[in-house]
Amino acid sequence: MVLWIILAVYLLLMIGIGIYCSRQTSNVNDFVLGGRSIGPWFTAFAYGTSYFSAVVFIGYAGQFGWNYGVSATWIGMGNAFIGSALAWALLGKRTRIMTKHLDCSTMPEFFEKRYNSKSLKTTAAAIVFIFLIPYTASVYNGLSRLFESAFHVDYSICIIAMAVLTAAYVILGGYKATAVNDFIQGIIMLAGIVMVVILVVKNCGGMSAALEELAAIPDNNGNTDTLNTLFGPDPINLVGVVILTSLGTMGLPQMATKFYAIKDDAAIKRGAIISTIFAIVVAGGSYFMGGFGRLYVTPEEITSNGKLVYDQIVPAMLETALPEILVGIVVVLVLSASMSTLSSLVLTSSSTLTIDLIKPLCKKGLDDKKQVLIMRVFIAVFIIVSVVIALNKNTYITTLMSISWGALAGSFLAPYIYGLFSKKITKAAVWASFISGIVITVGHMIIYTFGAIPDAPKTFLGIALPSPINAGAFAMLFGLVLVPVVTLVTKQSEENKKYTEELFSSCFSK
């Protein structure tokens, strides 16, 4: 009963914020970007809570804590110093200035106006809509597994209930409701992660005892004295996870738009510090906690149909390590993390579809009221499709997220970063990045996930080739090399040269 009361109070608060913010949402700019007036605390927490969700806390912390032990903490540190600190320092100011000058609300719109190409916008919008769906499904998957464990409610019912609640407050209040909720959710996440880490370690007899016990447990290769070490049993593939989850954020549309909405340069500087500290605590704490997973469950306990079900590890840890009342608080913690991420994803997808695909097709145009109405409809459609995918319990959370991040960041990362700093990047280079990101991700999925080539190689220089995480990391790094190379061998038209010169002069001349 106490768990249900905690949950009900929290959910009523979220819906109340949605209703309150709906009164302050009168146009597209308000709905999508909060009027570009969001301060550093709200933006930093919106960035952090969109970054970390049940995918990290349940899926990634469980799987990589199991595989790499306490060295999985490096993933959290990468998220903090690359995915947060470096992203804000490198992209924050220039993104805010250029997108405000170009009057952009979405990443596809940025590609259109930065590179003077409507076809780039249309293609980018299609990529966003298609590949945000598996990410959203992965969040529902992780969230529902924890609810099923804590409340003993059927997995399918959990997914559908969470979908309805997410839709309610995003449809009502748009970005402003999301930002306010993210701030509250972020505070819950910070306090909750610290509490969980302390209790998980304490339940094992303290830090020294826990590390000693972990050292005696064999890793995936049967070796002992590896899961308690600084770099763990498999540092090569650990790097792939760090790259995907840290560098990848810079190319994700739902993360980039946080910089569109921030108030001013001073807010960016403060936001960078707040966001980094948030990531150290939440991401670092989650992966560190996951490193002790083998002390709580055995391989036999999480094996189903001959496969390890990594997504069951963290829920099992929490049931053992935490008193029932604290499990309720942790459920709210994960719900907070997940609903903030979900709200960001569905808002990004619906705004992209409406502004970048539907609006250009309407010859008479769409006024603000009609655009906001269409976005609200697409929020519901997007959530329904994601729920259908998430209802398949046999898909790993990490697989869904890796496919999504690999395609999105593999396509967008390079042209987005280079486009902010260089006048020379050609449209051909942007097209090359889009094509390579999709081909690498989808090709890998066909070969390894669907098993189209049974005899495909499994390793190369110690790198696990079937891993969608490594494929996503490769797609990003390949794009960063490909874009400048293609730029060197292709030319801009005189019209585009003049357009780009004027754009950079207007944005960065001061």
Sequence and secondary structure as in RCSB ss.txt:
>XXXX:A:sequence
MVLWIILAVYLLLMIGIGIYCSRQTSNVNDFVLGGRSIGPWFTAFAYGTSYFSAVVFIGYAGQFGWNYGVSATWI
GMGNAFIGSALAWALLGKRTRIMTKHLDCSTMPEFFEKRYNSKSLKTTAAAIVFIFLIPYTASVYNGLSRLFESA
FHVDYSICIIAMAVLTAAYVILGGYKATAVNDFIQGIIMLAGIVMVVILVVKNCGGMSAALEELAAIPDNNGNTD
TLNTLFGPDPINLVGVVILTSLGTMGLPQMATKFYAIKDDAAIKRGAIISTIFAIVVAGGSYFMGGFGRLYVTPE
EITSNGKLVYDQIVPAMLETALPEILVGIVVVLVLSASMSTLSSLVLTSSSTLTIDLIKPLCKKGLDDKKQVLIM
RVFIAVFIIVSVVIALNKNTYITTLMSISWGALAGSFLAPYIYGLFSKKITKAAVWASFISGIVITVGHMIIYTF
GAIPDAPKTFLGIALPSPINAGAFAMLFGLVLVPVVTLVTKQSEENKKYTEELFSSCFSK
>XXXX:A:secstr
 HHHHHHHHHHHHHHHHHHHHHTT  SHHHHHHGGG B HHHHHHHHHHHH SHIIIIIIHHHHHHHHGGGGHHH
HHHHHIIIIIIHIIIIIHHHHHHHHHHT  SHHHHHHHHHT HHHHHHHHHHHHHHHHHHHHHHHHHHHHHHHHH
H   HHHHHHHHHHHHHHHHHHHHHHHHHHHHHHHHHHHHHHHHHHHHHHHHTTTSHHHHHHHHHTS  TTS SS
 TTSSS S HHHHHHHHIIIIIGGGG HHHHHHHHHB  HHHHHHHHHHHHHHHIIIIIHHHHHHTTGGGT  GG
GGEETTEE GGGHHHHHHHHHS HHHHHHHHHHHHHHHHHHHHHHHHHHHHHIIIIIIHHH TT   HHHHHHHH
HHHHHHHHHHHHHHHT TTS HHHHHHHHHHHHHHHHHHHHHHHHH S   HHHHHHHHHHHHHHHHHHIIIIIS
 SSTT   EETTEETT HHHHHHHHHHHHHHHHHHHHHHS   HHHHHHHHHHHHHHH  
